[in-house]
Structures are given as structure tokens and as C-alpha cells.
Amino acid sequence: KYALWADGDEVLGGARFVESTKPHLLSEVFPHIITQRELPREPRVWEGTRFFTSRTGNSKVNRRSVTKDVFRSLFEVGLQFNLKAITMMCDTFFLPRLLEGGVDAIPLSLPTPYAEGTCIACILPVSLEQLAAARGGDRQSALFHFDTSAVERTPAEAVVYAN
């Protein structure tokens, strides 16, 4: 499954979702980085991968707003499909941004060098609270409407993921 952000005919961002019971990047290409806990492999845990925003094109849409929308779509897709969590691999510079915004991210790995930099794998629990944190106070929906008006944003804290 894919979530794509488009301005007219121009695709400006997106993400791919793969059920963790099927082959996916963390299980097939990067299993060596999973060092801190077991990689979940169950139908209600999907991998969010191929997260991108376009650096080219004719659109005048602000790339930062596309990035925010694509990121919040991870939790909207998760809620829409009744997921428990989303796994992902990201560059290490991205993780503090998540935590500072109040998004809970549970490490699956230590920072690990790869061809383009240093990455980390994590689990993002799916909940209305996580969506509210990803929205950063903005109540707009990217893909699916979920009311987070009654949800209070709190600072991120360590969450123990239970299989």
C-alpha cells in the first residue's frame, strides 16, 4: 500500500506500507541492524518505508508541509487499518525531531552506518495520541479524518512495546 501526496499531476511525497509478515526492508535488506529487540512480524504491524518528498518539480507547495503531511499519514493509515505499530528505519537526525514533537519511538537498533549516513530502526506505536503529536497541534487530516481534539499532547516517554 502507498500513501502519495500530489499537487495536480505532480507527486510530491509518499510512503510505502508493507505488512511485517511479508518480506520487507528491515527483514530482508537490513536485518543486521536490528540489535535491541526482536523485529515484530505480525499482521497488525506494518513497515513504513520509502518515505520521500520531492526536491524537484514545478509545484509551489512548501516541501516542509508535504513532509509533515506524509509523516502524519503514517499514523492515519495505521489508525484506518487498525494497526498496533509501524516499524521504520530512518536517518538518526530524524529521531530527535520525532521525540521533541512528542511522538513515541521505540528503538530496534543502535545508530548504524550505511551508505548514505547513519540510520536507526524503530517501532512507532499507533494511537490517536501519536497522531496528535505528529500533527504538532494542527488538526488537519492528511488522508483520513481522525478527531484528535480531545487528545492532549504530552512529551514523549519510553514505551515498552509488547508483542
N, C-alpha and C positions, 0 to 999 in steps of 0.2 A: 504494500500500500504506500502511496505517496501523498504528501501534502505539498501543494505547489502554490506559490504566491505570484500572481500575474498582474501586469498593468496592460490591459488590452491583450495584444498577441505576444507580448514580451514576458517571458518567465524571469522573475527577479529573485526568487528564492524558493527553497523547498527542503524537504526532509523525506527520508525513506524509512519505513517501518517493516521489520521482519519479526515474525513470531520466533521466540527464542528456542523453540523445539525444532526449528529448521536450521539448516546451515546459515550462519551469518558472520559478519566480520570478526567479532570477538571470539567466536568459537572456531573459526576456520583459518583466519589470517593472523590474528593477534592473540592466540590463546596463551602465549608465553608471558604476556604482561599481567595476566590475572594471578596475583600473588597474595592478596589479603583476605579473600573469602571465595567461596565457590561461585562460579558463574551460574546464575539461575537458568534452568531450561524447563519452562512450563508455559502452557498456553496463555496465561494472563500476564506474562512478562514479555514485552517486545523490545527489540533493539531499535533505537532511533539512530539513524546513521545517514551518511551522505548529506548532512546539514550544509546548506550553502546559501549564499547571497551573491548576486551577480555584481561584478565590478565594471561591467561594460553595458552598452545599450543606449537607447535614446530616451528612456523614461526619466522623468524629473522627480520621481518618488525618492524620498530620502532613504538611503541604504540602511541606516540605523533603525528606522521604523520597520523596514522589512525584516531585519534580523530579529527584532523584538517580536513581531508577529509570528515568524517561523518558530521561534523558541516557545512562545505561549501555545502554539498549535500542538506541540508535543503533549502538553497536559490536556488540551481539549480533545485530541484524538484518544488519549488514554482514558479520559472520562467517558467519551462516546462509546468506546469499545469495552468498557468495564475492566480496564487493566489494573493490575496491582502495582506495577512498576514498569519503568523504561530503563534499559541499560544503554549506556553510551560511552564512547571514547572521545575525548576532546583534548585540545592543547591545554597545557597546565595553566596558561594565563586566563583561561575562561572560568576555571573553577572558583577562584576568589570572587569573581563577579556574581556567580550564582549564589554563593554563600552570603555575600554582602546584601544581595537583594532579598534574602530570606528563603531561598529555595534550599531544601534539604537534599544533599548529595552524599551518598554513602560510597566511599572508595572501594573499588575492587582491586586496585593496584597501587603501587608506588609510582611516582613520576618515572617514566620510561622514555629514553631517547628513541626516536625513529627518524626516518629520512628527512622529514620536514621540520623537526623540532623535538619537543618533549611532550608526551601525552600522559593522560591518566584515564583509567576506566572507572565508571561509577554507576550506581543504581540511583534513579530518581523515583521515589515513591509517588504514586499518582493519587491526588486528592484535590478537593476544592481549595484547601489551604495552599497547596503547591501552585495551583493555577493563579490564585490571588497574588502570591509572591511573584510569579512570573509576569503577571500583568503590571506589577510595580505601582499599584494604585489606580491604574487605568482600568475601567470596567468594560472596555470594548472587547468583543469577541473577534478572533481571527477566522475560525471556521465554524464552530458550533457555539450556540449560546448557552452559557452556564452562569447563573446568578451567583456572584461571589460577594454581593453587597453586605451580607451578614457575617462574612468571614473576616476575622481580624488577622492582619499580617503581624507576625512575630519574628524575631531574629531566628536564623537557622540554628538548629542544635543537632547534635549527633542522634541519629535514629538507628536503632538496631533493626535490620531487615530480617524478618522471619520467613523462611521458606514454607 
